[in-house]
Amino acid sequence: MLLPIMAVAQTVSGTVTDEATGETLIGATVLDTRSGKGTVTNAYGRYTLTLKGVKDAELRFTYVGYKPQTHRVDLSANRQLNVELEANVMLDEVEVVAERVNSPRVSQMSAIEVPVEQIKLVPVIFGETDVLKAIQLLPGVQSGTEGMSGLYVRGGGPDQNLFLLDGIPLYNVNHLGGFFSAFNGDAIKNVTLYKGSFPARFTGRISSVLDITSNNGNDKEWHGSGSIGVISAKINVEGPIIKEKTTLNFSLRRTYGDILLQPMLMAVAMQDGIDGLSAGYYFYDLNAKVTHKFSDRSRLYATWYSGDDEAYMRVKINDDIYGEKSYMKLSYRWGNMATAIRWNYELNPQLFMNVTGSFTRYRNNLTLGIEDIWRQQGQEYRDEVKMGLNSGIRDVAARVDFDYAPSPDHAVKFGAVATLHTFIPQVQTAYLMSSNTQLADTTFGEDRISAGEFVLYGEDDWSITEALKINAGAALSGFAVEGHFYPSIQPRLSGRLMLTDDISMKAGYSYMTQYMHLLSNSNISLPTDLWVPVTARIEPMKSHQVAAGLFYSWKYNIDFSIEGYYKVMDNMLEYKSGSTFLGSSIGWEDMVSSGRGWAYGVEFLAQKSIGDITGWLGYTWSRTMRQFDREGQELNNGEPFPAKYDRIHDISLTLQYKPNDKFDCGVTWVYCTGNTASLALQEIPGENYSSVYYYDHINYVDSRNNYRLPAYHRMDASVNFHKQKKRFLRTVSISVYNLYNRQNPFMIYPRSYTRSDGMGTEYTTVLMQRSLFPILPSVSYILKF
Amino acid sequence: MKKIKILMLLGAVAMMVSCEKKIEFEGEDVEPMVVVHGLNDADNPIVVNLCYSRPIYSSFYVPNGGDYFEAIDNANVTLTIDGSTVLTAADSAGRYSFAHTPQPGEHLVLDIEIPGKEPISAVADVMARPAVRNVESELDADDEYTNFLEVSFDVTDKKATSDYYAVRLRMDDTVYTRNYDDSGNLIMEDTSTSSSYVYYSCTDYLLNSNTDIIDVGIVDDPTGQSSYEGTCMTFTDATFNGQTHHFKVKVAAYNLYDDYYGYKGKDQTRTIGLYLEVSSMSRDLYLYRQTSAAYSDDEFQAILSEPVQIHSNIEGGIGIFGVSSTSVKRVEVPNMIYY
């Protein structure tokens, strides 16, 4: 009688959620304790586990920070089992075992998941929770310029990172030139960074993927929070529109410095006889997400994100004597907008489908308007000048993804993506009117470039034996632009071998292709930065990366890992010596050189994600080199040179302590070898040096990045005091950036002095250093209801 | 309380201004290097200048009348031509001259020996003169105030080699001054000639520039680098290898006429001669010109761009040794149209 059961495979599927909020849990572990077979929930909290030859199963559901649950399931047929886990931060640490993306048991390597609660406790500049600043503290990730959100992952550039917010790519992830990232911590549920061994479902960038999932919202009751910090004010509201069916999560963050500035400007304006004056700078982020549950098998998600920076000035002058009115408006606005609708549907217990339609836009608009109105002989006349400078990129994308679990040993993902990119390198508009006569209404440079990109991918997470598991896959992609077509087949492979129950060895290889470049003048994120596609002359960037490592999960929930990697990159761009790019894409291909790079290193990470004390210690030893030796495009005479952020040693320690609900604190310490810089060491005569052109001197740089700046180190600390009031939870947050006021190098430069004594002149040159941030304390006040 | 506020404010200001400080130079000891400056043309005897560089992060004293860069006057400098003929240079305060006018096709090797220093050498190939034909000029009035002289010419490139060119327009300005006695007899006539390179612009697609502003000093070439001194385009044959390419450049016409400065009369007259110079040069010389121009034009050094590395082809030293070959063609200047 048992034979039919033995031969048939049955599937258990369902969703794992937080009991209190209904929020889906990503990466929760589902394990059949009898057979040892297991799986983890996907980005939508869904799991599918197919078991063969058993009539029932004992499924254990675990997730970091939650009480485990065990359910006995009858497997005479396919089963749907939704589980609600109860949060318990005071849980005995040894009870929780979950297959986080960086745990020894999963086949994925070179990936790190950082709990959002942990990110919120990392002390940061001005107390602003910042996802990217926390990510910068991970091994293998360099931070670039101090205070900036740029990520330099395993020797890659800041344009080689794919930032996904609910699966939608964002092109500009910074505010205020990179001092703040565009991700509002209150709106985020999960953050995973992939540095290598990329699963086949990720394409389009060659160095990293930062996969961010936003909160769905509480489906049981309404909650909210509000906070005021040094820089910004935030509000977050979440709750059920229809209880346990439709939820809303809404977050808004805005800086308020410009609002406080207005009364002062008004006073200045009144003194100077100006009738209206407003000016300032602000940024905001708005995240909204609506989730509707049609049934256990079908859900719909609508996501909206918009975030802009704007610097503006408006002046109004009325001349009552002559009856003249003058207006001047200047606005510089840049930012992202992204929206997506996705539909999850369980086609059958083994096949899960997700269909997404998305639109994302990055824009950069400068507008200037001047208007004069006056009356003459009873008639009103008008002079008007309006100028605009617009650039950006727009993507319309359709995507379908499938999760297929045909057997306990296979977890297959496959899908397709089609994206229509529209690049707007630079559009200039001019409108001119004089004495009511229109003189010009012109648009220049409206050469939009359309490009099509498609991706087909497939990957299988295959448990070959109990100890050996691999993730094998490939992505087939293509990019069509201006009559050129660039195809690419990108194989991906990673695997893990369990050496003991707690220790595994992993290795991986991935090949990535990138079809667009970011034209940027400096290491600071400027609104003038432009995304441009590959062209007939500029080929796609490519990277090959191999990595291998050992992973150990200690019983006290501390994960240790040590990874080595070697990565080669081709068709990277660098500006030629002396070339600068100031917001114009015209002729950009002539300003850049194309070359290759390579990076290698060893990364160590010890991470503790639950308990009173959490945090991580990361250490990276690495080298990053570049070589531009193609004829006509040589840099550094074609010889290899270290990259600007070739930091040999990089240490980061971050610790958070949360003994109870009333108090928590955190401290971060970072140390890294100084950046490299191109420094002239010799002074030589110029081409026209002579007794006539006595001062024709050249500061001679013998090789690129030939000098290393002093080491960088810094300590930040924060303390948070929480108090439960009758209707809300009040939090006072105090943080200090650069606690011991270290003057870290931002840039170095020579400074020359001369001293004459009548008989001759003494020339002296010294090396100067400029630092950005001294010790910066800040206070925030947060109300949560 | 007020005192505390003032102290806090002063403290904040002190912290901000303390963001700049002098730091020690932590690099290896920098010894002065031998700088070779040898830019030559195939029409003139070869000259190289030698001096020592100055380590930047140091302190030194220059007496009045002394050279900022210390000239090297104890070097033994030789020139080997096509592997056989060896010439020794004559010394004059760091200036070394050879009694040899280079010819296109020659391969030159420069060897420098300085007591106590490692040997220094450089090589240079003398390129063939560019084949320049069909030089024509035409006046072009853009508006009632501005006249332009459009100069067109053909350059025929050699196939199978990478060639490097420079284009300049030279203006020879000759002023004749005459003195007369009371009877009106000519007692003395003086002639002075000065040469300068004039600014021009180029609307050639090859140069990837659509500028028609005459007063620009910087013109882009196909590789995107700027010309040096604002009066010269340097470019490769990357887009017309082995072909004849038709060039057009524009120059402001107002100063090409002998009556522009009022030099017209019995006592003084002035003549203007306009010459097109198309030079061919070695890759080293081209890169030196390019980087030298980029250095001059780099207004954002160390802020927004990487510092320019001046190209060098000197083994064991710094600098440039090269010979360019120039074809010179006279440009006719038609009569100007006056409005």
HADDOCK unambig.tbl for C-alpha pairs under 7 A between the chains (distance, minus, plus):
assign (segid A and resid 521 and name CA) (segid B and resid 304 and name CA) 5.88 0.50 0.50
assign (segid A and resid 521 and name CA) (segid B and resid 305 and name CA) 6.89 0.50 0.50
assign (segid A and resid 522 and name CA) (segid B and resid 304 and name CA) 5.50 0.50 0.50
assign (segid A and resid 577 and name CA) (segid B and resid 306 and name CA) 5.48 0.50 0.50
assign (segid A and resid 577 and name CA) (segid B and resid 307 and name CA) 6.04 0.50 0.50
assign (segid A and resid 577 and name CA) (segid B and resid 308 and name CA) 4.63 0.50 0.50
assign (segid A and resid 577 and name CA) (segid B and resid 309 and name CA) 6.69 0.50 0.50
assign (segid A and resid 578 and name CA) (segid B and resid 294 and name CA) 5.70 0.50 0.50
assign (segid A and resid 578 and name CA) (segid B and resid 295 and name CA) 6.63 0.50 0.50
assign (segid A and resid 578 and name CA) (segid B and resid 298 and name CA) 5.38 0.50 0.50
assign (segid A and resid 578 and name CA) (segid B and resid 301 and name CA) 6.99 0.50 0.50
assign (segid A and resid 578 and name CA) (segid B and resid 305 and name CA) 5.55 0.50 0.50
assign (segid A and resid 578 and name CA) (segid B and resid 306 and name CA) 5.79 0.50 0.50
assign (segid A and resid 578 and name CA) (segid B and resid 307 and name CA) 5.90 0.50 0.50
assign (segid A and resid 578 and name CA) (segid B and resid 308 and name CA) 5.22 0.50 0.50
assign (segid A and resid 579 and name CA) (segid B and resid 305 and name CA) 6.16 0.50 0.50
assign (segid A and resid 580 and name CA) (segid B and resid 304 and name CA) 6.46 0.50 0.50
assign (segid A and resid 580 and name CA) (segid B and resid 305 and name CA) 5.62 0.50 0.50
assign (segid A and resid 590 and name CA) (segid B and resid 222 and name CA) 6.98 0.50 0.50
assign (segid A and resid 590 and name CA) (segid B and resid 223 and name CA) 5.24 0.50 0.50
assign (segid A and resid 590 and name CA) (segid B and resid 224 and name CA) 4.44 0.50 0.50
assign (segid A and resid 591 and name CA) (segid B and resid 224 and name CA) 5.50 0.50 0.50
assign (segid A and resid 678 and name CA) (segid B and resid 307 and name CA) 6.59 0.50 0.50
assign (segid A and resid 681 and name CA) (segid B and resid 55 and name CA) 5.88 0.50 0.50
assign (segid A and resid 681 and name CA) (segid B and resid 56 and name CA) 5.44 0.50 0.50
assign (segid A and resid 682 and name CA) (segid B and resid 53 and name CA) 6.13 0.50 0.50
assign (segid A and resid 682 and name CA) (segid B and resid 54 and name CA) 5.49 0.50 0.50
assign (segid A and resid 682 and name CA) (segid B and resid 55 and name CA) 4.47 0.50 0.50
assign (segid A and resid 682 and name CA) (segid B and resid 56 and name CA) 5.19 0.50 0.50
assign (segid A and resid 683 and name CA) (segid B and resid 53 and name CA) 5.59 0.50 0.50
assign (segid A and resid 683 and name CA) (segid B and resid 54 and name CA) 4.94 0.50 0.50
assign (segid A and resid 683 and name CA) (segid B and resid 55 and name CA) 6.18 0.50 0.50
assign (segid A and resid 683 and name CA) (segid B and resid 56 and name CA) 5.90 0.50 0.50
assign (segid A and resid 684 and name CA) (segid B and resid 35 and name CA) 6.95 0.50 0.50
assign (segid A and resid 684 and name CA) (segid B and resid 53 and name CA) 5.01 0.50 0.50
assign (segid A and resid 684 and name CA) (segid B and resid 54 and name CA) 6.64 0.50 0.50
assign (segid A and resid 700 and name CA) (segid B and resid 309 and name CA) 6.59 0.50 0.50
assign (segid A and resid 700 and name CA) (segid B and resid 310 and name CA) 6.59 0.50 0.50
assign (segid A and resid 701 and name CA) (segid B and resid 309 and name CA) 5.23 0.50 0.50
assign (segid A and resid 702 and name CA) (segid B and resid 309 and name CA) 6.73 0.50 0.50
assign (segid A and resid 743 and name CA) (segid B and resid 19 and name CA) 6.75 0.50 0.50
assign (segid A and resid 759 and name CA) (segid B and resid 63 and name CA) 5.87 0.50 0.50
assign (segid A and resid 759 and name CA) (segid B and resid 64 and name CA) 5.75 0.50 0.50
assign (segid A and resid 760 and name CA) (segid B and resid 61 and name CA) 6.93 0.50 0.50
assign (segid A and resid 760 and name CA) (segid B and resid 62 and name CA) 5.51 0.50 0.50
assign (segid A and resid 760 and name CA) (segid B and resid 63 and name CA) 3.86 0.50 0.50
assign (segid A and resid 760 and name CA) (segid B and resid 64 and name CA) 4.49 0.50 0.50
assign (segid A and resid 761 and name CA) (segid B and resid 61 and name CA) 5.64 0.50 0.50
assign (segid A and resid 761 and name CA) (segid B and resid 62 and name CA) 5.32 0.50 0.50
assign (segid A and resid 761 and name CA) (segid B and resid 63 and name CA) 6.26 0.50 0.50
assign (segid A and resid 762 and name CA) (segid B and resid 59 and name CA) 6.94 0.50 0.50
assign (segid A and resid 762 and name CA) (segid B and resid 60 and name CA) 5.58 0.50 0.50
assign (segid A and resid 762 and name CA) (segid B and resid 61 and name CA) 4.21 0.50 0.50
assign (segid A and resid 762 and name CA) (segid B and resid 62 and name CA) 6.28 0.50 0.50
assign (segid A and resid 763 and name CA) (segid B and resid 59 and name CA) 5.54 0.50 0.50
assign (segid A and resid 763 and name CA) (segid B and resid 60 and name CA) 5.41 0.50 0.50
assign (segid A and resid 763 and name CA) (segid B and resid 61 and name CA) 6.20 0.50 0.50
assign (segid A and resid 764 and name CA) (segid B and resid 58 and name CA) 5.90 0.50 0.50
assign (segid A and resid 764 and name CA) (segid B and resid 59 and name CA) 4.26 0.50 0.50
assign (segid A and resid 764 and name CA) (segid B and resid 60 and name CA) 6.66 0.50 0.50
assign (segid A and resid 765 and name CA) (segid B and resid 56 and name CA) 6.19 0.50 0.50
assign (segid A and resid 765 and name CA) (segid B and resid 57 and name CA) 5.10 0.50 0.50
assign (segid A and resid 765 and name CA) (segid B and resid 58 and name CA) 5.94 0.50 0.50
assign (segid A and resid 765 and name CA) (segid B and resid 59 and name CA) 6.65 0.50 0.50
assign (segid A and resid 766 and name CA) (segid B and resid 57 and name CA) 5.54 0.50 0.50
assign (segid A and resid 767 and name CA) (segid B and resid 22 and name CA) 5.89 0.50 0.50
assign (segid A and resid 767 and name CA) (segid B and resid 23 and name CA) 5.69 0.50 0.50
assign (segid A and resid 767 and name CA) (segid B and resid 24 and name CA) 6.60 0.50 0.50
assign (segid A and resid 767 and name CA) (segid B and resid 25 and name CA) 6.31 0.50 0.50
assign (segid A and resid 768 and name CA) (segid B and resid 21 and name CA) 5.72 0.50 0.50
assign (segid A and resid 768 and name CA) (segid B and resid 22 and name CA) 4.37 0.50 0.50
assign (segid A and resid 768 and name CA) (segid B and resid 23 and name CA) 5.63 0.50 0.50
assign (segid A and resid 769 and name CA) (segid B and resid 20 and name CA) 5.62 0.50 0.50
assign (segid A and resid 769 and name CA) (segid B and resid 21 and name CA) 5.40 0.50 0.50
assign (segid A and resid 769 and name CA) (segid B and resid 22 and name CA) 6.03 0.50 0.50
assign (segid A and resid 769 and name CA) (segid B and resid 23 and name CA) 6.34 0.50 0.50
assign (segid A and resid 770 and name CA) (segid B and resid 19 and name CA) 5.50 0.50 0.50
assign (segid A and resid 770 and name CA) (segid B and resid 20 and name CA) 4.33 0.50 0.50
assign (segid A and resid 770 and name CA) (segid B and resid 21 and name CA) 6.54 0.50 0.50
assign (segid A and resid 771 and name CA) (segid B and resid 19 and name CA) 4.73 0.50 0.50
assign (segid A and resid 771 and name CA) (segid B and resid 20 and name CA) 6.19 0.50 0.50
assign (segid A and resid 772 and name CA) (segid B and resid 19 and name CA) 6.39 0.50 0.50
assign (segid A and resid 774 and name CA) (segid B and resid 15 and name CA) 6.31 0.50 0.50
assign (segid A and resid 774 and name CA) (segid B and resid 16 and name CA) 6.96 0.50 0.50
